[in-house]
Amino acid sequence: MKFPLCVRPLATADIDHAAAFLFDENPAAAGAFLEAIKPAFELLCEQPGIGSPRYAHLLPGVNLRMWPVKGFPHLIFYLYRAEAIEVIRVLHAARDLPAILQHETSGSG
């Protein structure tokens, strides 16, 4: 079963910000980053349980999972719900992930 994908506005902004930063350094890298996001999202829709629950304790009760963007130091944080995969953030791994994620709630976006 393939789950529908919902990308929250904040996650879209994260992707846009990362691509803009990469573009300033290397336009080809920005394009590669955007291309790497697509198969990651597709895989999560096909196999939503594949992500790590490493940060799940930060948002108890919402089944938070994480999946890396292949070839980049970015992590996709998503909620595995019965009706859809909901991407809440796409963050660089070097950021203070617990601090950022603790501000998220299952209903915000």
Biopython code that builds the backbone (N, CA, C, O; Angstrom):
import numpy as np
from Bio.PDB.StructureBuilder import StructureBuilder

atoms = [
    (1, "MET", "N", (0.844, -1.183, 0.000)),
    (1, "MET", "CA", (0.000, 0.000, 0.000)),
    (1, "MET", "C", (0.889, 1.246, 0.000)),
    (1, "MET", "O", (1.822, 1.352, 0.796)),
    (2, "LYS", "N", (0.601, 2.158, -0.872)),
    (2, "LYS", "CA", (1.359, 3.403, -0.926)),
    (2, "LYS", "C", (0.562, 4.484, -0.193)),
    (2, "LYS", "O", (-0.606, 4.727, -0.496)),
    (3, "PHE", "N", (1.213, 5.121, 0.770)),
    (3, "PHE", "CA", (0.574, 6.162, 1.565)),
    (3, "PHE", "C", (0.669, 7.511, 0.852)),
    (3, "PHE", "O", (1.671, 7.789, 0.192)),
    (4, "PRO", "N", (-0.358, 8.348, 0.976)),
    (4, "PRO", "CA", (-0.250, 9.711, 0.447)),
    (4, "PRO", "C", (0.771, 10.508, 1.257)),
    (4, "PRO", "O", (1.035, 10.206, 2.421)),
    (5, "LEU", "N", (1.334, 11.520, 0.625)),
    (5, "LEU", "CA", (2.354, 12.352, 1.257)),
    (5, "LEU", "C", (1.820, 13.761, 1.473)),
    (5, "LEU", "O", (1.240, 14.369, 0.574)),
    (6, "CYS", "N", (2.028, 14.260, 2.677)),
    (6, "CYS", "CA", (1.693, 15.640, 3.012)),
    (6, "CYS", "C", (2.987, 16.291, 3.518)),
    (6, "CYS", "O", (3.606, 15.798, 4.461)),
    (7, "VAL", "N", (3.384, 17.385, 2.894)),
    (7, "VAL", "CA", (4.587, 18.104, 3.322)),
    (7, "VAL", "C", (4.136, 19.416, 3.946)),
    (7, "VAL", "O", (3.557, 20.267, 3.271)),
    (8, "ARG", "N", (4.402, 19.576, 5.225)),
    (8, "ARG", "CA", (4.013, 20.805, 5.922)),
    (8, "ARG", "C", (4.771, 22.006, 5.356)),
    (8, "ARG", "O", (5.875, 21.856, 4.832)),
    (9, "PRO", "N", (4.183, 23.187, 5.460)),
    (9, "PRO", "CA", (4.849, 24.398, 4.946)),
    (9, "PRO", "C", (6.240, 24.619, 5.534)),
    (9, "PRO", "O", (7.138, 25.080, 4.830)),
    (10, "LEU", "N", (6.430, 24.302, 6.799)),
    (10, "LEU", "CA", (7.746, 24.495, 7.409)),
    (10, "LEU", "C", (8.785, 23.558, 6.788)),
    (10, "LEU", "O", (9.942, 23.942, 6.620)),
    (11, "ALA", "N", (8.379, 22.340, 6.450)),
    (11, "ALA", "CA", (9.289, 21.406, 5.781)),
    (11, "ALA", "C", (9.624, 21.906, 4.377)),
    (11, "ALA", "O", (10.768, 21.802, 3.933)),
    (12, "THR", "N", (8.632, 22.443, 3.685)),
    (12, "THR", "CA", (8.878, 23.022, 2.363)),
    (12, "THR", "C", (9.857, 24.184, 2.472)),
    (12, "THR", "O", (10.753, 24.328, 1.640)),
    (13, "ALA", "N", (9.686, 25.005, 3.491)),
    (13, "ALA", "CA", (10.612, 26.125, 3.711)),
    (13, "ALA", "C", (12.013, 25.612, 4.023)),
    (13, "ALA", "O", (12.998, 26.195, 3.571)),
    (14, "ASP", "N", (12.115, 24.523, 4.794)),
    (14, "ASP", "CA", (13.415, 23.923, 5.083)),
    (14, "ASP", "C", (14.112, 23.487, 3.791)),
    (14, "ASP", "O", (15.304, 23.734, 3.606)),
    (15, "ILE", "N", (13.363, 22.843, 2.907)),
    (15, "ILE", "CA", (13.909, 22.366, 1.642)),
    (15, "ILE", "C", (14.362, 23.552, 0.798)),
    (15, "ILE", "O", (15.458, 23.538, 0.238)),
    (16, "ASP", "N", (13.522, 24.571, 0.708)),
    (16, "ASP", "CA", (13.861, 25.761, -0.069)),
    (16, "ASP", "C", (15.111, 26.449, 0.474)),
    (16, "ASP", "O", (15.975, 26.869, -0.294)),
    (17, "HIS", "N", (15.206, 26.562, 1.801)),
    (17, "HIS", "CA", (16.358, 27.201, 2.430)),
    (17, "HIS", "C", (17.642, 26.407, 2.150)),
    (17, "HIS", "O", (18.673, 26.985, 1.806)),
    (18, "ALA", "N", (17.568, 25.085, 2.300)),
    (18, "ALA", "CA", (18.745, 24.249, 2.051)),
    (18, "ALA", "C", (19.177, 24.353, 0.594)),
    (18, "ALA", "O", (20.368, 24.459, 0.304)),
    (19, "ALA", "N", (18.215, 24.324, -0.320)),
    (19, "ALA", "CA", (18.547, 24.420, -1.742)),
    (19, "ALA", "C", (19.164, 25.780, -2.074)),
    (19, "ALA", "O", (20.111, 25.860, -2.857)),
    (20, "ALA", "N", (18.633, 26.837, -1.485)),
    (20, "ALA", "CA", (19.180, 28.181, -1.729)),
    (20, "ALA", "C", (20.605, 28.290, -1.197)),
    (20, "ALA", "O", (21.472, 28.869, -1.853)),
    (21, "PHE", "N", (20.849, 27.738, -0.011)),
    (21, "PHE", "CA", (22.196, 27.753, 0.561)),
    (21, "PHE", "C", (23.160, 26.988, -0.345)),
    (21, "PHE", "O", (24.254, 27.465, -0.646)),
    (22, "LEU", "N", (22.741, 25.799, -0.773)),
    (22, "LEU", "CA", (23.591, 25.000, -1.650)),
    (22, "LEU", "C", (23.823, 25.693, -2.988)),
    (22, "LEU", "O", (24.923, 25.633, -3.538)),
    (23, "PHE", "N", (22.795, 26.349, -3.510)),
    (23, "PHE", "CA", (22.913, 27.036, -4.788)),
    (23, "PHE", "C", (23.978, 28.118, -4.741)),
    (23, "PHE", "O", (24.725, 28.307, -5.701)),
    (24, "ASP", "N", (24.045, 28.825, -3.622)),
    (24, "ASP", "CA", (25.061, 29.865, -3.468)),
    (24, "ASP", "C", (26.480, 29.286, -3.523)),
    (24, "ASP", "O", (27.410, 29.939, -3.995)),
    (25, "GLU", "N", (26.629, 28.065, -3.038)),
    (25, "GLU", "CA", (27.935, 27.404, -3.035)),
    (25, "GLU", "C", (28.211, 26.694, -4.358)),
    (25, "GLU", "O", (29.319, 26.748, -4.892)),
    (26, "ASN", "N", (27.166, 26.020, -4.879)),
    (26, "ASN", "CA", (27.324, 25.190, -6.071)),
    (26, "ASN", "C", (25.937, 24.889, -6.642)),
    (26, "ASN", "O", (25.216, 24.056, -6.092)),
    (27, "PRO", "N", (25.556, 25.545, -7.725)),
    (27, "PRO", "CA", (24.218, 25.342, -8.293)),
    (27, "PRO", "C", (23.890, 23.876, -8.602)),
    (27, "PRO", "O", (22.746, 23.450, -8.443)),
    (28, "ALA", "N", (24.876, 23.119, -9.035)),
    (28, "ALA", "CA", (24.632, 21.706, -9.335)),
    (28, "ALA", "C", (24.266, 20.928, -8.071)),
    (28, "ALA", "O", (23.443, 20.013, -8.119)),
    (29, "ALA", "N", (24.872, 21.288, -6.948)),
    (29, "ALA", "CA", (24.571, 20.613, -5.685)),
    (29, "ALA", "C", (23.134, 20.887, -5.254)),
    (29, "ALA", "O", (22.470, 20.008, -4.705)),
    (30, "ALA", "N", (22.660, 22.090, -5.501)),
    (30, "ALA", "CA", (21.282, 22.428, -5.159)),
    (30, "ALA", "C", (20.318, 21.555, -5.950)),
    (30, "ALA", "O", (19.350, 21.031, -5.400)),
    (31, "GLY", "N", (20.586, 21.401, -7.233)),
    (31, "GLY", "CA", (19.740, 20.538, -8.060)),
    (31, "GLY", "C", (19.800, 19.092, -7.620)),
    (31, "GLY", "O", (18.780, 18.403, -7.602)),
    (32, "ALA", "N", (20.975, 18.630, -7.268)),
    (32, "ALA", "CA", (21.135, 17.253, -6.799)),
    (32, "ALA", "C", (20.388, 17.029, -5.488)),
    (32, "ALA", "O", (19.805, 15.967, -5.270)),
    (33, "PHE", "N", (20.410, 18.043, -4.615)),
    (33, "PHE", "CA", (19.678, 17.942, -3.348)),
    (33, "PHE", "C", (18.180, 17.787, -3.612)),
    (33, "PHE", "O", (17.524, 16.915, -3.042)),
    (34, "LEU", "N", (17.657, 18.636, -4.473)),
    (34, "LEU", "CA", (16.225, 18.567, -4.778)),
    (34, "LEU", "C", (15.864, 17.236, -5.434)),
    (34, "LEU", "O", (14.788, 16.692, -5.186)),
    (35, "GLU", "N", (16.751, 16.718, -6.263)),
    (35, "GLU", "CA", (16.510, 15.422, -6.891)),
    (35, "GLU", "C", (16.607, 14.276, -5.879)),
    (35, "GLU", "O", (15.939, 13.255, -6.046)),
    (36, "ALA", "N", (17.422, 14.427, -4.839)),
    (36, "ALA", "CA", (17.566, 13.388, -3.817)),
    (36, "ALA", "C", (16.358, 13.325, -2.889)),
    (36, "ALA", "O", (16.073, 12.280, -2.304)),
    (37, "ILE", "N", (15.651, 14.438, -2.755)),
    (37, "ILE", "CA", (14.462, 14.472, -1.890)),
    (37, "ILE", "C", (13.348, 13.598, -2.477)),
    (37, "ILE", "O", (12.647, 12.900, -1.744)),
    (38, "LYS", "N", (13.194, 13.640, -3.788)),
    (38, "LYS", "CA", (12.088, 12.923, -4.446)),
    (38, "LYS", "C", (12.082, 11.422, -4.147)),
    (38, "LYS", "O", (11.066, 10.908, -3.679)),
    (39, "PRO", "N", (13.187, 10.697, -4.401)),
    (39, "PRO", "CA", (13.138, 9.256, -4.107)),
    (39, "PRO", "C", (13.010, 8.952, -2.614)),
    (39, "PRO", "O", (12.453, 7.922, -2.235)),
    (40, "ALA", "N", (13.519, 9.835, -1.779)),
    (40, "ALA", "CA", (13.357, 9.632, -0.334)),
    (40, "ALA", "C", (11.875, 9.700, 0.037)),
    (40, "ALA", "O", (11.379, 8.854, 0.781)),
    (41, "PHE", "N", (11.174, 10.703, -0.479)),
    (41, "PHE", "CA", (9.736, 10.819, -0.215)),
    (41, "PHE", "C", (8.983, 9.613, -0.768)),
    (41, "PHE", "O", (8.087, 9.084, -0.110)),
    (42, "GLU", "N", (9.344, 9.177, -1.974)),
    (42, "GLU", "CA", (8.680, 8.018, -2.580)),
    (42, "GLU", "C", (8.882, 6.758, -1.731)),
    (42, "GLU", "O", (7.947, 5.986, -1.523)),
    (43, "LEU", "N", (10.104, 6.560, -1.249)),
    (43, "LEU", "CA", (10.392, 5.392, -0.416)),
    (43, "LEU", "C", (9.577, 5.434, 0.873)),
    (43, "LEU", "O", (9.046, 4.412, 1.307)),
    (44, "LEU", "N", (9.478, 6.612, 1.484)),
    (44, "LEU", "CA", (8.716, 6.730, 2.723)),
    (44, "LEU", "C", (7.236, 6.440, 2.501)),
    (44, "LEU", "O", (6.579, 5.874, 3.375)),
    (45, "CYS", "N", (6.716, 6.814, 1.360)),
    (45, "CYS", "CA", (5.311, 6.527, 1.049)),
    (45, "CYS", "C", (5.079, 5.038, 0.840)),
    (45, "CYS", "O", (4.005, 4.518, 1.145)),
    (46, "GLU", "N", (6.084, 4.362, 0.323)),
    (46, "GLU", "CA", (5.970, 2.930, 0.067)),
    (46, "GLU", "C", (6.281, 2.092, 1.306)),
    (46, "GLU", "O", (5.685, 1.035, 1.511)),
    (47, "GLN", "N", (7.211, 2.566, 2.127)),
    (47, "GLN", "CA", (7.639, 1.821, 3.313)),
    (47, "GLN", "C", (7.741, 2.777, 4.506)),
    (47, "GLN", "O", (8.849, 3.063, 4.961)),
    (48, "PRO", "N", (6.632, 3.269, 5.013)),
    (48, "PRO", "CA", (6.663, 4.318, 6.037)),
    (48, "PRO", "C", (7.336, 3.921, 7.348)),
    (48, "PRO", "O", (7.805, 4.787, 8.087)),
    (49, "GLY", "N", (7.387, 2.646, 7.641)),
    (49, "GLY", "CA", (8.017, 2.214, 8.881)),
    (49, "GLY", "C", (9.525, 2.117, 8.809)),
    (49, "GLY", "O", (10.168, 1.750, 9.793)),
    (50, "ILE", "N", (10.101, 2.440, 7.660)),
    (50, "ILE", "CA", (11.539, 2.274, 7.450)),
    (50, "ILE", "C", (12.377, 3.274, 8.248)),
    (50, "ILE", "O", (13.523, 2.981, 8.588)),
    (51, "GLY", "N", (11.830, 4.433, 8.545)),
    (51, "GLY", "CA", (12.584, 5.469, 9.240)),
    (51, "GLY", "C", (12.889, 5.123, 10.685)),
    (51, "GLY", "O", (12.208, 4.309, 11.309)),
    (52, "SER", "N", (13.922, 5.756, 11.199)),
    (52, "SER", "CA", (14.341, 5.541, 12.582)),
    (52, "SER", "C", (13.455, 6.335, 13.551)),
    (52, "SER", "O", (13.124, 7.492, 13.289)),
    (53, "PRO", "N", (13.074, 5.709, 14.666)),
    (53, "PRO", "CA", (12.311, 6.429, 15.688)),
    (53, "PRO", "C", (13.205, 7.118, 16.714)),
    (53, "PRO", "O", (12.759, 7.403, 17.825)),
    (54, "ARG", "N", (14.464, 7.391, 16.358)),
    (54, "ARG", "CA", (15.467, 7.918, 17.295)),
    (54, "ARG", "C", (14.975, 9.135, 18.083)),
    (54, "ARG", "O", (15.256, 9.233, 19.278)),
    (55, "TYR", "N", (14.258, 10.056, 17.458)),
    (55, "TYR", "CA", (13.805, 11.268, 18.128)),
    (55, "TYR", "C", (12.334, 11.207, 18.533)),
    (55, "TYR", "O", (11.749, 12.228, 18.893)),
    (56, "ALA", "N", (11.739, 10.029, 18.479)),
    (56, "ALA", "CA", (10.303, 9.882, 18.757)),
    (56, "ALA", "C", (9.924, 10.355, 20.157)),
    (56, "ALA", "O", (8.803, 10.819, 20.368)),
    (57, "HIS", "N", (10.831, 10.244, 21.104)),
    (57, "HIS", "CA", (10.529, 10.649, 22.480)),
    (57, "HIS", "C", (10.268, 12.155, 22.597)),
    (57, "HIS", "O", (9.670, 12.609, 23.573)),
    (58, "LEU", "N", (10.714, 12.922, 21.606)),
    (58, "LEU", "CA", (10.519, 14.370, 21.653)),
    (58, "LEU", "C", (9.076, 14.773, 21.341)),
    (58, "LEU", "O", (8.617, 15.830, 21.775)),
    (59, "LEU", "N", (8.375, 13.944, 20.602)),
    (59, "LEU", "CA", (6.970, 14.184, 20.271)),
    (59, "LEU", "C", (6.179, 12.926, 20.601)),
    (59, "LEU", "O", (5.770, 12.200, 19.694)),
    (60, "PRO", "N", (5.959, 12.659, 21.870)),
    (60, "PRO", "CA", (5.309, 11.413, 22.254)),
    (60, "PRO", "C", (3.899, 11.291, 21.677)),
    (60, "PRO", "O", (3.149, 12.263, 21.589)),
    (61, "GLY", "N", (3.572, 10.065, 21.290)),
    (61, "GLY", "CA", (2.227, 9.774, 20.837)),
    (61, "GLY", "C", (1.929, 10.083, 19.382)),
    (61, "GLY", "O", (0.779, 9.954, 18.960)),
    (62, "VAL", "N", (2.934, 10.491, 18.588)),
    (62, "VAL", "CA", (2.637, 10.837, 17.196)),
    (62, "VAL", "C", (3.438, 10.018, 16.174)),
    (62, "VAL", "O", (3.336, 10.285, 14.977)),
    (63, "ASN", "N", (4.220, 9.043, 16.604)),
    (63, "ASN", "CA", (4.982, 8.165, 15.719)),
    (63, "ASN", "C", (5.935, 8.941, 14.809)),
    (63, "ASN", "O", (5.901, 8.803, 13.586)),
    (64, "LEU", "N", (6.776, 9.750, 15.425)),
    (64, "LEU", "CA", (7.797, 10.514, 14.702)),
    (64, "LEU", "C", (8.907, 9.584, 14.233)),
    (64, "LEU", "O", (9.394, 8.743, 14.989)),
    (65, "ARG", "N", (9.299, 9.748, 12.975)),
    (65, "ARG", "CA", (10.399, 8.979, 12.406)),
    (65, "ARG", "C", (11.322, 9.903, 11.611)),
    (65, "ARG", "O", (10.973, 11.040, 11.292)),
    (66, "MET", "N", (12.504, 9.383, 11.304)),
    (66, "MET", "CA", (13.525, 10.173, 10.620)),
    (66, "MET", "C", (14.128, 9.322, 9.508)),
    (66, "MET", "O", (14.314, 8.115, 9.661)),
    (67, "TRP", "N", (14.433, 9.980, 8.374)),
    (67, "TRP", "CA", (15.083, 9.287, 7.258)),
    (67, "TRP", "C", (16.100, 10.234, 6.621)),
    (67, "TRP", "O", (15.794, 11.408, 6.413)),
    (68, "PRO", "N", (17.310, 9.744, 6.307)),
    (68, "PRO", "CA", (18.328, 10.621, 5.706)),
    (68, "PRO", "C", (18.069, 10.882, 4.230)),
    (68, "PRO", "O", (17.480, 10.060, 3.528)),
    (69, "VAL", "N", (18.521, 12.035, 3.782)),
    (69, "VAL", "CA", (18.509, 12.368, 2.358)),
    (69, "VAL", "C", (19.832, 11.841, 1.801)),
    (69, "VAL", "O", (20.902, 12.299, 2.202)),
    (70, "LYS", "N", (19.761, 10.892, 0.891)),
    (70, "LYS", "CA", (20.966, 10.233, 0.371)),
    (70, "LYS", "C", (21.918, 11.240, -0.273)),
    (70, "LYS", "O", (21.539, 12.010, -1.156)),
    (71, "GLY", "N", (23.161, 11.209, 0.195)),
    (71, "GLY", "CA", (24.197, 12.065, -0.368)),
    (71, "GLY", "C", (24.301, 13.440, 0.262)),
    (71, "GLY", "O", (25.152, 14.239, -0.129)),
    (72, "PHE", "N", (23.435, 13.728, 1.243)),
    (72, "PHE", "CA", (23.422, 15.045, 1.883)),
    (72, "PHE", "C", (23.269, 14.876, 3.395)),
    (72, "PHE", "O", (22.707, 13.881, 3.852)),
    (73, "PRO", "N", (23.761, 15.833, 4.169)),
    (73, "PRO", "CA", (23.653, 15.728, 5.626)),
    (73, "PRO", "C", (22.314, 16.259, 6.154)),
    (73, "PRO", "O", (22.268, 16.956, 7.168)),
    (74, "HIS", "N", (21.247, 15.924, 5.464)),
    (74, "HIS", "CA", (19.918, 16.392, 5.851)),
    (74, "HIS", "C", (19.051, 15.201, 6.241)),
    (74, "HIS", "O", (19.195, 14.103, 5.703)),
    (75, "LEU", "N", (18.162, 15.440, 7.175)),
    (75, "LEU", "CA", (17.273, 14.401, 7.680)),
    (75, "LEU", "C", (15.828, 14.822, 7.482)),
    (75, "LEU", "O", (15.454, 15.966, 7.740)),
    (76, "ILE", "N", (15.029, 13.881, 7.022)),
    (76, "ILE", "CA", (13.595, 14.110, 6.856)),
    (76, "ILE", "C", (12.913, 13.605, 8.127)),
    (76, "ILE", "O", (13.064, 12.441, 8.497)),
    (77, "PHE", "N", (12.174, 14.472, 8.783)),
    (77, "PHE", "CA", (11.400, 14.093, 9.958)),
    (77, "PHE", "C", (9.942, 14.025, 9.541)),
    (77, "PHE", "O", (9.395, 14.974, 8.978)),
    (78, "TYR", "N", (9.326, 12.894, 9.826)),
    (78, "TYR", "CA", (7.951, 12.706, 9.374)),
    (78, "TYR", "C", (7.128, 11.960, 10.420)),
    (78, "TYR", "O", (7.652, 11.257, 11.284)),
    (79, "LEU", "N", (5.826, 12.145, 10.303)),
    (79, "LEU", "CA", (4.876, 11.444, 11.146)),
    (79, "LEU", "C", (4.258, 10.333, 10.313)),
    (79, "LEU", "O", (3.758, 10.564, 9.212)),
    (80, "TYR", "N", (4.301, 9.143, 10.851)),
    (80, "TYR", "CA", (3.729, 7.966, 10.189)),
    (80, "TYR", "C", (2.318, 7.822, 10.735)),
    (80, "TYR", "O", (2.109, 7.327, 11.842)),
    (81, "ARG", "N", (1.364, 8.260, 9.945)),
    (81, "ARG", "CA", (-0.038, 8.225, 10.350)),
    (81, "ARG", "C", (-0.778, 7.149, 9.559)),
    (81, "ARG", "O", (-0.305, 6.700, 8.515)),
    (82, "ALA", "N", (-1.923, 6.746, 10.055)),
    (82, "ALA", "CA", (-2.712, 5.715, 9.383)),
    (82, "ALA", "C", (-3.162, 6.146, 7.991)),
    (82, "ALA", "O", (-3.300, 5.317, 7.092)),
    (83, "GLU", "N", (-3.389, 7.449, 7.817)),
    (83, "GLU", "CA", (-3.932, 7.932, 6.547)),
    (83, "GLU", "C", (-2.900, 8.553, 5.615)),
    (83, "GLU", "O", (-3.174, 8.712, 4.426)),
    (84, "ALA", "N", (-1.724, 8.907, 6.118)),
    (84, "ALA", "CA", (-0.724, 9.583, 5.272)),
    (84, "ALA", "C", (0.620, 9.665, 5.985)),
    (84, "ALA", "O", (0.730, 9.454, 7.192)),
    (85, "ILE", "N", (1.638, 9.981, 5.187)),
    (85, "ILE", "CA", (2.958, 10.322, 5.702)),
    (85, "ILE", "C", (3.003, 11.843, 5.717)),
    (85, "ILE", "O", (2.766, 12.491, 4.698)),
    (86, "GLU", "N", (3.309, 12.404, 6.879)),
    (86, "GLU", "CA", (3.322, 13.859, 7.013)),
    (86, "GLU", "C", (4.740, 14.327, 7.344)),
    (86, "GLU", "O", (5.234, 14.101, 8.449)),
    (87, "VAL", "N", (5.379, 14.972, 6.389)),
    (87, "VAL", "CA", (6.742, 15.480, 6.579)),
    (87, "VAL", "C", (6.643, 16.790, 7.353)),
    (87, "VAL", "O", (6.018, 17.750, 6.903)),
    (88, "ILE", "N", (7.280, 16.808, 8.537)),
    (88, "ILE", "CA", (7.181, 18.012, 9.373)),
    (88, "ILE", "C", (8.408, 18.911, 9.256)),
    (88, "ILE", "O", (8.285, 20.130, 9.379)),
    (89, "ARG", "N", (9.588, 18.338, 9.021)),
    (89, "ARG", "CA", (10.814, 19.140, 8.878)),
    (89, "ARG", "C", (11.804, 18.388, 8.002)),
    (89, "ARG", "O", (11.760, 17.161, 7.912)),
    (90, "VAL", "N", (12.698, 19.131, 7.357)),
    (90, "VAL", "CA", (13.852, 18.581, 6.647)),
    (90, "VAL", "C", (15.025, 19.426, 7.129)),
    (90, "VAL", "O", (15.182, 20.580, 6.730)),
    (91, "LEU", "N", (15.850, 18.831, 7.999)),
    (91, "LEU", "CA", (16.862, 19.598, 8.722)),
    (91, "LEU", "C", (18.269, 19.063, 8.490)),
    (91, "LEU", "O", (18.471, 17.865, 8.294)),
    (92, "HIS", "N", (19.233, 19.975, 8.515)),
    (92, "HIS", "CA", (20.646, 19.595, 8.451)),
    (92, "HIS", "C", (20.969, 18.859, 9.745)),
    (92, "HIS", "O", (20.552, 19.280, 10.824)),
    (93, "ALA", "N", (21.704, 17.771, 9.640)),
    (93, "ALA", "CA", (22.004, 16.932, 10.796)),
    (93, "ALA", "C", (22.852, 17.626, 11.856)),
    (93, "ALA", "O", (22.866, 17.193, 13.009)),
    (94, "ALA", "N", (23.560, 18.697, 11.488)),
    (94, "ALA", "CA", (24.425, 19.394, 12.444)),
    (94, "ALA", "C", (23.654, 20.387, 13.319)),
    (94, "ALA", "O", (24.220, 20.961, 14.249)),
    (95, "ARG", "N", (22.392, 20.588, 13.032)),
    (95, "ARG", "CA", (21.603, 21.532, 13.836)),
    (95, "ARG", "C", (21.211, 20.891, 15.168)),
    (95, "ARG", "O", (21.362, 19.683, 15.349)),
    (96, "ASP", "N", (20.717, 21.694, 16.082)),
    (96, "ASP", "CA", (20.268, 21.200, 17.379)),
    (96, "ASP", "C", (18.878, 20.583, 17.192)),
    (96, "ASP", "O", (17.858, 21.217, 17.461)),
    (97, "LEU", "N", (18.866, 19.349, 16.732)),
    (97, "LEU", "CA", (17.618, 18.692, 16.364)),
    (97, "LEU", "C", (16.632, 18.565, 17.523)),
    (97, "LEU", "O", (15.452, 18.863, 17.340)),
    (98, "PRO", "N", (17.067, 18.134, 18.708)),
    (98, "PRO", "CA", (16.103, 18.059, 19.806)),
    (98, "PRO", "C", (15.439, 19.399, 20.115)),
    (98, "PRO", "O", (14.230, 19.453, 20.339)),
    (99, "ALA", "N", (16.209, 20.468, 20.128)),
    (99, "ALA", "CA", (15.639, 21.792, 20.426)),
    (99, "ALA", "C", (14.621, 22.194, 19.364)),
    (99, "ALA", "O", (13.559, 22.725, 19.691)),
    (100, "ILE", "N", (14.936, 21.948, 18.111)),
    (100, "ILE", "CA", (14.021, 22.304, 17.027)),
    (100, "ILE", "C", (12.754, 21.465, 17.085)),
    (100, "ILE", "O", (11.645, 21.991, 16.979)),
    (101, "LEU", "N", (12.921, 20.172, 17.252)),
    (101, "LEU", "CA", (11.780, 19.263, 17.223)),
    (101, "LEU", "C", (10.858, 19.423, 18.436)),
    (101, "LEU", "O", (9.658, 19.164, 18.337)),
    (102, "GLN", "N", (11.398, 19.840, 19.556)),
    (102, "GLN", "CA", (10.570, 20.025, 20.746)),
    (102, "GLN", "C", (9.543, 21.141, 20.560)),
    (102, "GLN", "O", (8.577, 21.221, 21.318)),
    (103, "HIS", "N", (9.739, 21.998, 19.568)),
    (103, "HIS", "CA", (8.789, 23.062, 19.293)),
    (103, "HIS", "C", (7.658, 22.611, 18.375)),
    (103, "HIS", "O", (6.685, 23.337, 18.168)),
    (104, "GLU", "N", (7.795, 21.413, 17.830)),
    (104, "GLU", "CA", (6.773, 20.889, 16.939)),
    (104, "GLU", "C", (5.650, 20.238, 17.759)),
    (104, "GLU", "O", (5.876, 19.729, 18.857)),
    (105, "THR", "N", (4.465, 20.267, 17.208)),
    (105, "THR", "CA", (3.352, 19.523, 17.781)),
    (105, "THR", "C", (2.663, 18.787, 16.646)),
    (105, "THR", "O", (2.857, 19.129, 15.480)),
    (106, "SER", "N", (1.885, 17.808, 16.962)),
    (106, "SER", "CA", (1.249, 17.014, 15.919)),
    (106, "SER", "C", (0.271, 17.823, 15.089)),
    (106, "SER", "O", (-0.073, 17.393, 13.988)),
    (107, "GLY", "N", (-0.189, 18.959, 15.552)),
    (107, "GLY", "CA", (-1.152, 19.739, 14.795)),
    (107, "GLY", "C", (-0.624, 21.020, 14.212)),
    (107, "GLY", "O", (-1.360, 21.724, 13.520)),
    (108, "SER", "N", (0.641, 21.356, 14.467)),
    (108, "SER", "CA", (1.160, 22.636, 13.950)),
    (108, "SER", "C", (1.752, 22.429, 12.577)),
    (108, "SER", "O", (1.887, 21.297, 12.111)),
    (109, "GLY", "N", (2.109, 23.533, 11.923)),
    (109, "GLY", "CA", (2.718, 23.398, 10.630)),
    (109, "GLY", "C", (3.031, 24.717, 10.151)),
    (109, "GLY", "O", (3.565, 24.863, 9.051)),
]
sb = StructureBuilder()
sb.init_structure("model")
sb.init_model(0)
sb.init_chain("A")
sb.init_seg("    ")
for serial, (resi, resn, name, xyz) in enumerate(atoms, 1):
    if name == "N":
        sb.init_residue(resn, " ", resi, " ")
    sb.init_atom(name, np.array(xyz, "f"), 0.0, 1.0, " ", f" {name:<3s}", serial, name[0])
structure = sb.get_structure()
